[in-house]
Every structure is written in structure tokens, then in C-alpha cells.
Amino acid sequence: MTCDMDGSESVASSYFAFPASAIIKRPPLALTARRAGWVGCNFDLRHIPADARISIVVEKQITPSNEVPHNLKKLNRSKSFR
């Protein structure tokens, strides 16, 4: 799940590959950390197409839980993205 700049939450479909511009490398973990040197990343949602998102919360309104998986399946079947 991701939190958009406007405070809404969405799920980005695993069907899509994120463009490199959307992936922001984080600094490595400290040498004292359990996973020292491990490098994670953040996603810049401004670089992920809106068509590749499934809304969960929009304008403070929660999408009914039965609609989210349905919308994800509908998105993954869409031929316009293949």
C-alpha cells in the first residue's frame, strides 16, 4: 500500500513495472544495524501512472473492501496496459 501526496491511499498493481524514476534509493543501514549495509528504496508516486493504481481511500472516503480486489483484477485484465 502507498500513501499519495494528497493523503489518499492506493495499491499499486504488481503487474506493472515501476519506471526507474519512481524508485528512490535510500542510504545503507548503519554498520551497527542487524542488516548492516542493506539498501532499501522509496517510491515516488508522482512517477507512477494514475492508471496503475487502485484507490483504497479517496477524499477521506474508504472504498468498500469488496471493490478493491475486483478493481485490481479488472486492471490486470486490461489490454491497454499489455
C-alpha positions in Angstrom: 0.0 0.0 0.0 1.2 3.5 -0.7 0.2 6.9 0.6 -0.2 9.5 -2.1 0.9 13.1 -1.8 -2.8 14.2 -1.3 -3.2 11.8 1.6 -5.2 9.2 -0.2 -4.1 5.6 -0.1 -3.8 3.2 -3.0 -2.4 -0.2 -4.0 0.0 -0.3 -7.0 -0.6 -3.4 -9.0 2.4 -5.8 -9.1 1.5 -6.3 -12.8 3.3 -3.1 -13.6 7.0 -2.4 -13.5 7.8 0.9 -11.9 9.8 3.3 -14.0 13.4 3.9 -12.7 12.4 7.5 -12.0 9.9 6.3 -9.4 12.5 4.4 -7.3 14.5 6.4 -4.8 17.5 4.6 -3.3 17.8 5.0 0.5 21.1 5.3 2.4 22.5 1.9 3.5 21.7 0.8 7.1 24.4 1.6 9.7 27.1 -0.8 10.4 25.5 -1.4 13.9 22.2 -2.5 12.3 21.2 -6.1 12.2 21.2 -5.9 8.4 24.2 -3.6 8.1 24.7 -2.2 4.6 21.3 -3.2 3.4 19.9 -0.7 1.0 16.1 -0.1 0.7 14.1 2.2 -1.5 11.1 4.5 -1.5 8.7 5.0 -4.4 7.9 8.5 -5.7 4.2 8.2 -6.6 4.4 11.2 -8.8 6.2 8.9 -11.3 3.7 6.0 -11.2 0.9 6.5 -13.6 -2.5 7.0 -12.0 -3.9 4.2 -14.3 -1.6 1.8 -12.4 -3.2 2.5 -9.0 -6.2 1.1 -7.3 -7.8 3.6 -4.9 -8.4 2.5 -1.3 -9.2 5.9 0.2 -10.3 8.8 -1.9 -11.2 12.2 -0.4 -11.5 10.7 3.0 -13.9 8.0 1.7 -13.0 4.4 2.1 -13.5 2.2 -0.9 -15.6 -0.8 0.1 -13.3 -3.8 0.7 -15.0 -6.0 -1.8 -14.4 -3.4 -4.6 -10.6 -3.3 -4.2 -9.7 -6.9 -5.3 -12.3 -6.5 -8.1 -10.7 -3.3 -9.3 -7.3 -4.9 -9.2 -8.4 -7.9 -11.3 -10.1 -5.5 -13.7 -6.9 -3.5 -14.0 -4.7 -6.6 -14.5 -7.0 -7.8 -17.3 -6.9 -4.5 -19.1 -5.4 -4.9 -22.6 -4.4 -1.3 -22.8 -1.5 -2.0 -20.4 -0.1 -5.1 -22.0 
